[in-house]
Amino acid sequence: MIELDFYGTLVAASLVLLLGRGLVTRVGFLRSYNIPEPVAGGLVVAVLLLILRTFDIEVRFDTSLQTPLMLAFFATIGLSADLASLKKGGRIVGIFLLAVIGLLVVQNAMGIGLATLLGLDPLMGLLTGSITLAGGHGTGAAWGAVFSEKYGLASASELALASATFGLVLGGLIGGPVARLLIKRVQVPGCSPQQAPRLPKGFEQPNKERSITPFSFVETLALIAVSLLAGNLLNGLLHGTAFELPTFVCVLFVGVMLRNGLSALGLYQVFEREVSVLGNVSLSLFLAIALMSLKLWDLAALALPIFIILAVQALVMALFAIFVTFRVMGSNYDAAVLAAGHCGFGLGATPTAIANMQAVTQRYGPSQIAFLVVPMVGAFFIDIVNVIVIKLYLTLPFFAAV
């Protein structure tokens, strides 16, 4: 057993990012299919650790930094959210939310249907549907406990975590290829020689240089720290009430209020350059730690019927993104980037969605609409609508009889 402490884990995560950058730069396949750098590097390390485990060598990381990094990323999402811009994009957000709800319904119907055909408990089908795929590890763990305690489903929590892990891996792998396929059908917006190139906004192109100063950097760091503190306090106040929300949603909400409240009062204008730099660093390190610490042997332990269900769900996600998300969002370049993002949080998590879109926009050009819509829907609305969809499915007759 090899255990890395906080500093060792931070070094390992940094090396994973450098490995991912080198792989994507040198391997044409990864570059062509827009595989995010943290995903490329993290999966290589996860596979190496799986091989080491066959020789009875196990490496454990200190993942205490993972949650703060995730929360810092969502704080920067909130600090980037200009309500005036969101108001302009209200119709687009609404249309995308409807597409997201459609996928939740399809995922659960597919999971339940396949579980029934394979002779499994329908609850397993629901657990391998939107609970773990669109919901991720947190939602999966919560509902896994409910299914074990209330419905007597054995090993529900273990199944939930393994399914969520499967989704996280596939969500980071299929988004780029889906976008590549769709971009072949559309015109990629270019910049004419007469147009001055603009600085990238938000998270669109993480590798572009941004002019910052030490003082403004510290100001932004302070805003993120306030968002983390206030978000955690808000989460504590809402805990156990009908309005309880995941911590990252509370942090994002505080970030939105900070940015727009300070602006409305004329006290401070958030510098998006610094927000995007700190957000991209947090996102990259979070994904690196999450992926390099994946226990791939948990996926290998999945029973064949469950693995079949999850493989079909991944295929359904890709087809849904191509034939539904892309079309309802306008069948253009922005729609292709949105489809890549939908693959990310439809199977994994919002950070995976952002990484997918960054891999696309870094190569083909920015998409302000995608980076406006996906963070708000993927971080804000999906948890709420997912709970509603899950509870509606649990009212079906064959669940009531369980």
Secondary structure by P-SEA (a helix, b strand, c coil): cccccaaaaaaaaaaaaaaaaaaaaccaaaaaacccaaaaaaaaaaaaaaaaaaacbbbbccccaaaaaaaaaaaaaaaaccaaaaaaaaaaaaaaaaaaaaaaaaaaaaaaaaaaaacccaaaaaaaccccccccaaaaaaaaaaaaacccccaaaaaaaaaaaaaaaaaacaaaaaaaaaaaaccccccccccccccccccccccbbbbbcaaaaaaaaaaaaaaaaaaaaaaaaaccccccccaaaaaaaaaaaaaaaaaaaccccccaaaaaaaaaaaaaaaaaaaaaaccccccccccaaaaaaaaaaaaaaaaaaaccccccccccaaaaaaaaaaaaaacccaaaaaaaaaaaaacccccaaaaacccccccccaaaaaaaaaaaaaaccccccc
